[in-house]
Amino acid sequence: MLVVGNGRLFTRDANLPYIEDGAVAIDGTKIAALGTTEEIKSKYKDAEFIDAKGGVIMPAFINTHEHIYSAMARGLSIKGYHPKGFLDVLDGQWWTIDRKLTAEQIKYSAMDTMISCIRNGVTTIFDHHASFGQIKGSLFTIAAAAKELGVRACLCYEISDRDGMEKAREAVAENAEFIRYAIKDDTDMLAGMMGMHTQFTLSDETMELAAASKPDGVGYHIHVAEGIEDLYDCLKKYGKRIVDRLYDMDILGENTLLGHCIYINPHEMELIKSTDTMVVHNPESNMGNACGCPPTMELVRRGILTGLGTDGYTHDMTESYKVANVLHKHHLCDTNAAWGEVPKMLFENNAAIANRYFKAPLGVLKEGAAADVIVADYNPPTPMDGSNLNGHILFGMTGRDVVTTIGNGSVLMKDRDVKVADVDEVMAKCREESAKLWKSING
Ligand SMILES: [Zn+2]
């Protein structure tokens, strides 16, 4: 038994949203009870006690679009790389990196990303992976790191024809093999999807092979209309818009997750809505790649299940929240935009997306929910209660304020000390491997 108490407890459960001096009791991997610190302490006298020291106790964050393969790009300068548009960014940077990644580098990219997630209070991630020089086994390597670090992970490999049909077929097989493995895993900590890069690097033949190889019960995770070039390509080659092509190829559905959706029109939104397909928004990545601003507020207004990710740009979900908030106000010239939509995406919709793949209720602290709990060292200068937590997170908190992270009932970090890895050792190994990767890229 574990009790986390002596903090402002925010549950995200409408039946009991806030307890001023609250505590949560954890039994194994699940939440056993919630109450005042006094009540819970007296009920579970022998439990290990984690003192929140008056900070904030809340559900851990979920990131619905990550890229572990980008971990070793930080500080890298690629010779001759001067991108003039989104396609240059993909080809000149990301495809250049992913083609060179070795199994060891995939492992340490995963370790670094997941340690950073733990430090930012993120315990569940949906990753979209590519390593065209090392396809086979790549998802299993990432899954092993997730298991070692106690992070809940829904993984996929982004299938693409960009390096030829043999690699595309290998990528389909990696997804299929991993999905079958994840379905058999009964820890509720691993899941798999059929990953796809984007329609403009996928022929009908490859899409059909992916469909034929995909085990039942899972969907696709694919980038959609991230750049205007993707839309032009689809219109030119297929005479239809991107979401129409995906609909015709039977890729949409309640288990499918579409990244970005910047260049989609109202008809495509209707297709997404009518098929109950999920969407994930990644504000910083879209801005950084000069891709444009997606119609995210409209998607949420239409009731499309839209979540918030980072696209590997950061692992701090509060950063993505802050940027989404200002991006849509700026883009729509509307001072009232995004106040309600973005926290709904981050806290409600990310949990709903995650719970299409994981069984235990996520993103909420209530009896029977997954014991994914964080403590933030946050001492508010203004009144704070159940009605204004989102305002405090938006303007006052960052991922660095998270001091304790509990994932599936295990203490992953306590008082900023990561318990599941020797961080200095892992970072030294990451630097060693990334130096090798950079050398293989720049010669
Ligand atoms: Zn992405």
Residues whose N, C-alpha, C, O or C-beta is under 5 A from the ligand:
A	BS01	ZN	G259 D311
